[in-house]
Amino acid sequence: MTKKTMLIVSVSILLIVVMGVIYLHNTSHSQMLAKRALNVIDSLQAGNYQQATRDFDLRAASIFGRQLPTLWPTVMAKAGALKSHTVTRVDGNKVYITCIFEKGNLYGVVEFDDTNKIVNFSMYGHPV
């Protein structure tokens, strides 16, 4: 092999390794965000509203900490029992969750800031 060919091969291998490290970092970061988002739903289901807002930033924790004890029971009364929930996708700093209730599906969005704190949580859909 010529020196030029060896240099090209070495740079190619280095790029593959760097891209692999970036992919693994992004995958583990997405998994961490997904786990935190699912924790919100798990904690709401258990009626542990303080735990549900554990990963919220101060502003969001203040707002949702007051609202969730009233809102979640209302959701349960309208949608029925939560049968299952799963992350459907992670798109940058947003985690999308499908929640399957007795009377229909609701969809959640959990939004994170750059420090991985939750800054917004919303659910939408119309259970029958």
N, C-alpha and C positions, 0 to 999 in steps of 0.2 A: 504494500500500500504506500501511496505517496503521502507526504506530509499534509498536503491539501486535503486528501481523502480522509486521513485520520482526524484532521481538525473538524471536517464536516460531520463525521460520525460522532466525534466527542461532543460537539455542540448539539447535535440531534438528540443524543442520549441525555444530555443535561436538560434540554427543553422538555423531554418526556418526563423526567424525574420531577422537575419543577411543576409541570402541569398536573402530575399525579398528586403532589403535595397540596396544591391549590384545591384540587377536586376533593381530596380527603378532608381538608379544612372546611370547605363549604358544606360537605355532606354532614360532618359532625356538628357544625353550627346549625344547620337546618334541623337536625335531629334534636338538638338541645332546645331550639325554639318550639318544635312540635311537642316535646315533652312538657315544657312549661305551659303551652296552650291547653293541652289535655288536662293538666293539673287544675286549671281553672274550672273546667267542666266537672271533673271528678270531685273537687271540693264543693262546688255548688250542689251537686247531687247529694253529697253527704251533709249538706246544711252548714258547712264550715265556711262561712263567708270571710272570716279573717284569713284563713288559709288560701281562699280563692284569690284574694287581692295581695298575697305575699310578694309576688313578682311585679306588681304595678309600681309605676313611679308615684311620687308623693301626690301630685295633682289627681291622677286617675284613681289612686287608692282612696283619696278623700271623697271623690264623687261616687265611685262605685261601692265603696264601703258603706255608704248611706243608702244607696239605691237597691243593691242586690238582695238584701233580706226581704224586701217587698216585691221586687220584680220576679225573682226566680220562682217563688211559690205561685205567682200569677201565671207564669209560663207553664208550670207543671199542671195547674188547674185546667188550662186551656188545651194543652198538648197531650196530657196524660203522662204516664211514667216514661222515663228515659230508658229505652231498651238497649241502645248501644251508641257509641260515638267513635269517630275515627278522623284522622287528619287526611284530607283529600289532596292537599298540596301545600307547599311552602313556596312563596313567591317573594324573594327578597326578605323584607322585614314583616311580611304578613303570613299568618298561618290560617288556612281555611279548614274548617271542621264541619263534618256532616253529623248531625245528631238525629237519631231515629227514635221518635216517640211513638206511643201507642196510636195517636191520632194523626200522625204525619211527620214529615221531616222539617227540621229547622236547620239553618246553616249559620255557622258562627265565623267571625273574622276576629282574630287577635292580632293587634299591631304592636310591634316592638320598636323602641328607639335604638340608637347606636350603642347604648350601654346594655342592651338586652332587657330593658325594663318594659313592661307592658304600658302603652300609652293610650290604647283604645280597645274596647271590646264591644262587639255588636252581634246581634242575632237577627236573622230575617227569615221569612217564609210564612206560610199560612197552613198550619195543621187543620185538618178537617174536623 
